[in-house]
Amino acid sequence: MDEYPFFFTWVKQSNPLRFSISSVDGVKLITENGHELIDMSSISYQASFGHNHPTIIKHMKAQLDTVPMSAPRGIFPGKIETTNELLKYMDKKDGKIFYTTGGAETVENALKIARDVSKRKLVLARKISYHGATMGALGATGDWRNTAHALPQDWVVRFPEPSEPDALAKTRQIILDHGQENFAAFIIETITGGNGVFEGSQEWWDGISEMCREFGILLIMDEVICGFGRTGLSFGYMHYNVKPDIICLAKGITGGMVPFGAVWVSHNIADYYMARVLACGLTNYAHPLGVAALAGVLEIVQDFDFQKHLEHISKVFKRELDIIQALPEVETIRSRGMLAGIDLNVDIQWKTFFDKGIHLATQNKRIVLAPPLIITEEELVEGMKRLKKAIKDMD
Ligand SMILES: Cc1ncc(COP(=O)(O)O)c(C=O)c1O
């Protein structure tokens, strides 16, 4: 037994990947002995607006003074306004929102709704993907966390990654082989995030959209990482001119200030439930603190100065990534907006990054960067300088 009475996630409990957080300051984490880390991954892609954004805190504090506890069917001040504001920001006023407590719960509800409205059982999921740690979301996930558990998988059918030769033709064949009438939905991370930042081409998205139309398959976009500005636009799917039927939101939706998530469904799906029971619910449905934090996030992301900043800082990020690309230790970099996957040809020690003063997400020989969107140019350049030094030290 170690000294901690709680578990750490996704690691052997003897694993030393842990650090203290004594305080936070914008994009910085400060440990108990005063070591300062620039957060280059927004913790786990959720702290998109830094660690203590005053606008989010202001909304949450005001909520604590009015209606602080959950009441799933209660309509408290702000619930209607904030939801309408979210729909406006998504440019999806014709649909409806189902609130949740996080990414996995969002994906669970999206999957249940898709299967319910279509009366079909099978779901097409990407071979490389992450959708959350609950049974259904992990069942759809395509990585080691899925194989670590013997999950019921009879409802999941894997389709080829966009980079595979003849990916679209093979996908179509898979659908025909299983019977097109059996497929409820595709579930797709708009850009595969935590597993390395893999994007499909416009042609691939057109092909997927075409199959959805032809076979009556719903398109569930998992925007848990890509939503709220991460890839440079408000939502990742906006890069490809696709029309999702269901959109999964979490993480950046509250900037990680409170566990929260949301499922957007199209007008048709919303309409379906007017005369039918929506058999979905949570005790903490539309938790007022989540709604309040979302109101703060919407205030931030719709501000013109934030949008100008995001455009500028994305260019700075790309410029800095190009410098890193020249290092002999770097194999490939894939990036979109403020999200980047860097594949190295050397083994990674997370501790080296920590010692150099940066916090980031790593996976074998891969780094995934997702700096807070509010990071200043100076902080970003400093973070990238520390990253470069750390990569050189891995040799
Ligand atoms: C794309 C994606 N979907 C869903 C999830 C699950 O979110 P949560 O950890 O909030 O349950 C994650 C978490 O990393 C994610 O990256």
The ligand as a MOL file (V3000), in Angstrom:
LIG
                    3D

  0  0  0     0  0            999 V3000
M  V30 BEGIN CTAB
M  V30 COUNTS 16 16 0 0 0
M  V30 BEGIN ATOM
M  V30 1 C -13.2800 12.3520 -27.2930 0
M  V30 2 C -13.6760 12.0040 -25.8960 0
M  V30 3 N -14.9230 11.5710 -25.6530 0
M  V30 4 C -15.3380 11.2590 -24.4120 0
M  V30 5 C -14.4830 11.3470 -23.3400 0
M  V30 6 C -14.9490 10.9870 -21.9590 0
M  V30 7 O -15.0380 12.1110 -21.1670 0
M  V30 8 P -15.0590 11.9930 -19.5570 0
M  V30 9 O -13.6820 11.6160 -19.1460 0
M  V30 10 O -15.4890 13.3570 -19.1200 0
M  V30 11 O -16.0710 10.9580 -19.2020 0
M  V30 12 C -13.1670 11.7870 -23.5460 0
M  V30 13 C -12.2250 11.8940 -22.4190 0
M  V30 14 O -11.0360 12.0340 -22.5750 0
M  V30 15 C -12.7500 12.1190 -24.8540 0
M  V30 16 O -11.5010 12.5200 -25.1110 0
M  V30 END ATOM
M  V30 BEGIN BOND
M  V30 1 1 1 2
M  V30 2 1 2 3
M  V30 3 2 2 15
M  V30 4 2 3 4
M  V30 5 1 4 5
M  V30 6 1 5 6
M  V30 7 2 5 12
M  V30 8 1 6 7
M  V30 9 1 7 8
M  V30 10 2 8 9
M  V30 11 1 8 10
M  V30 12 1 8 11
M  V30 13 1 12 13
M  V30 14 1 12 15
M  V30 15 2 13 14
M  V30 16 1 15 16
M  V30 END BOND
M  V30 END CTAB
M  END
